[in-house]
Amino acid sequence: MQDNTVTTVRSKRRLLRLNLYEIWKYRDLVKLFVKKDFKNTYKQTILGPLWIVIKPFLSTFVFTIVFGLIANISTDGMPQFIFYMSGNILWSFFSSCLNNSL
């Protein structure tokens, strides 16, 4: 004879439990990790963290020239620079999320 009981396994803790007291307690360590990560990311660039702002503007400028002026693709009345900047921001977010997840 087969037993039809169901066993449910649950965690004692919530999935996204933030213990803010511990984060505050070790704030110096968190600051150190953030600072180290920031330095490691931008230490080999001449422009440093300014590159975060310059890169999207340069790529949007190139998209505006190539797709807007050379290919003459319509943006349905929306300013071309804003149209390509919004697409560039969304693509950069998706790409960085995908790259960082691997």
NORVEN-V669437 format. One line per field, one symbol per residue. ss: DSSP state (a for helix, b for strand, c for the rest). A space follows every 10 residues. Layout:
# NORVEN-V669437
ss=???
This chain:
# NORVEN-V669437
ss=cccccccccc ccccccccca aaaaacaaaa aaaaaaaaaa aacccccaaa aaaaaaaaaa aaaaaaaaaa ccccccccca aaaaaaaaaa aaaaaaaaaa ac
